[in-house]
């Protein structure tokens, strides 16, 4: 199964504690936010996964983000690895 990296962008993360909870819930490898912030900002989380093909990877990444983030606005971009 090929690996993929999903970039999950959440446009309005209010603070570091919320960011940390989102990162843990998504199982993200990392995010692009500074260690501490107190102004709402967009954060991109990197989530690694496996799928049989790119179409499946996109569906799985979007379903996972939707399940974890519930109704929070977000965007998902999937990049194949290797």
C-alpha positions as YAML, in Angstrom:
chain: A
units: angstrom
residues:
- id: 1
  name: UNK
  ca: [0.00, 0.00, 0.00]
- id: 2
  name: UNK
  ca: [1.41, 3.42, -0.90]
- id: 3
  name: UNK
  ca: [1.87, 6.02, 1.80]
- id: 4
  name: UNK
  ca: [0.38, 9.48, 1.62]
- id: 5
  name: UNK
  ca: [0.61, 12.73, 3.53]
- id: 6
  name: UNK
  ca: [-2.56, 14.71, 4.10]
- id: 7
  name: UNK
  ca: [-2.31, 18.44, 4.75]
- id: 8
  name: UNK
  ca: [-5.36, 19.32, 6.84]
- id: 9
  name: UNK
  ca: [-5.84, 23.09, 7.03]
- id: 10
  name: UNK
  ca: [-8.07, 24.52, 9.76]
- id: 11
  name: UNK
  ca: [-8.56, 28.27, 9.15]
- id: 12
  name: UNK
  ca: [-9.42, 29.51, 12.65]
- id: 13
  name: UNK
  ca: [-7.62, 27.70, 15.45]
- id: 14
  name: UNK
  ca: [-8.11, 29.92, 18.51]
- id: 15
  name: UNK
  ca: [-5.13, 28.98, 20.70]
- id: 16
  name: UNK
  ca: [-2.30, 26.55, 21.44]
- id: 17
  name: UNK
  ca: [-4.39, 24.24, 23.65]
- id: 18
  name: UNK
  ca: [-6.99, 23.78, 20.91]
- id: 19
  name: UNK
  ca: [-4.23, 23.23, 18.36]
- id: 20
  name: UNK
  ca: [-2.62, 20.56, 20.57]
- id: 21
  name: UNK
  ca: [-5.96, 18.76, 20.95]
- id: 22
  name: UNK
  ca: [-6.59, 18.83, 17.20]
- id: 23
  name: UNK
  ca: [-3.09, 17.55, 16.47]
- id: 24
  name: UNK
  ca: [-3.53, 14.64, 18.90]
- id: 25
  name: UNK
  ca: [-7.03, 13.77, 17.65]
- id: 26
  name: UNK
  ca: [-5.91, 13.81, 14.01]
- id: 27
  name: UNK
  ca: [-2.79, 11.79, 14.80]
- id: 28
  name: UNK
  ca: [-0.78, 14.49, 13.05]
- id: 29
  name: UNK
  ca: [2.97, 14.16, 12.72]
- id: 30
  name: UNK
  ca: [3.34, 17.93, 13.07]
- id: 31
  name: UNK
  ca: [1.71, 21.27, 12.42]
- id: 32
  name: UNK
  ca: [2.99, 24.60, 11.16]
- id: 33
  name: UNK
  ca: [1.91, 26.72, 14.13]
- id: 34
  name: UNK
  ca: [4.36, 28.31, 16.57]
- id: 35
  name: UNK
  ca: [4.61, 26.59, 19.98]
- id: 36
  name: UNK
  ca: [2.40, 29.23, 21.60]
- id: 37
  name: UNK
  ca: [0.00, 31.70, 20.07]
- id: 38
  name: UNK
  ca: [-3.00, 33.67, 21.30]
- id: 39
  name: UNK
  ca: [-4.52, 35.04, 18.11]
- id: 40
  name: UNK
  ca: [-6.78, 32.83, 15.95]
- id: 41
  name: UNK
  ca: [-4.88, 31.66, 12.90]
- id: 42
  name: UNK
  ca: [-4.86, 29.01, 10.19]
- id: 43
  name: UNK
  ca: [-2.96, 25.84, 11.07]
- id: 44
  name: UNK
  ca: [-1.87, 23.08, 8.68]
- id: 45
  name: UNK
  ca: [-1.62, 19.61, 10.23]
- id: 46
  name: UNK
  ca: [0.36, 16.83, 8.52]
- id: 47
  name: UNK
  ca: [-1.28, 13.43, 8.80]
- id: 48
  name: UNK
  ca: [0.33, 10.32, 7.31]
- id: 49
  name: UNK
  ca: [-1.72, 7.38, 6.08]
- id: 50
  name: UNK
  ca: [-1.83, 4.39, 3.76]
- id: 51
  name: UNK
  ca: [-4.22, 3.61, 0.93]
- id: 52
  name: UNK
  ca: [-4.38, 1.41, -2.12]
- id: 53
  name: UNK
  ca: [-4.44, 4.36, -4.54]
- id: 54
  name: UNK
  ca: [-4.68, 8.15, -4.62]
- id: 55
  name: UNK
  ca: [-8.49, 8.20, -4.87]
- id: 56
  name: UNK
  ca: [-8.78, 6.02, -1.79]
- id: 57
  name: UNK
  ca: [-6.22, 8.16, 0.03]
- id: 58
  name: UNK
  ca: [-8.23, 11.33, -0.66]
- id: 59
  name: UNK
  ca: [-11.46, 9.70, 0.54]
- id: 60
  name: UNK
  ca: [-9.84, 8.29, 3.67]
- id: 61
  name: UNK
  ca: [-8.08, 11.54, 4.58]
- id: 62
  name: UNK
  ca: [-11.25, 13.61, 4.09]
- id: 63
  name: UNK
  ca: [-13.37, 11.14, 6.08]
- id: 64
  name: UNK
  ca: [-10.85, 11.09, 8.93]
- id: 65
  name: UNK
  ca: [-10.63, 14.89, 9.09]
- id: 66
  name: UNK
  ca: [-14.42, 15.22, 8.97]
- id: 67
  name: UNK
  ca: [-14.85, 12.67, 11.76]
- id: 68
  name: UNK
  ca: [-12.28, 14.34, 14.02]
- id: 69
  name: UNK
  ca: [-13.04, 17.98, 13.25]
- id: 70
  name: UNK
  ca: [-16.80, 17.49, 13.13]
- id: 71
  name: UNK
  ca: [-18.30, 20.61, 11.59]
- id: 72
  name: UNK
  ca: [-15.25, 22.86, 11.86]
- id: 73
  name: UNK
  ca: [-14.29, 24.37, 8.51]
- id: 74
  name: UNK
  ca: [-11.22, 22.65, 7.06]
- id: 75
  name: UNK
  ca: [-9.56, 21.69, 3.79]
- id: 76
  name: UNK
  ca: [-7.67, 18.50, 2.95]
- id: 77
  name: UNK
  ca: [-4.92, 18.11, 0.35]
- id: 78
  name: UNK
  ca: [-3.33, 14.69, -0.19]
- id: 79
  name: UNK
  ca: [0.20, 14.16, -1.48]
- id: 80
  name: UNK
  ca: [1.45, 10.66, -2.38]
- id: 81
  name: UNK
  ca: [4.79, 9.66, -0.84]
- id: 82
  name: UNK
  ca: [7.37, 7.63, -2.65]
...
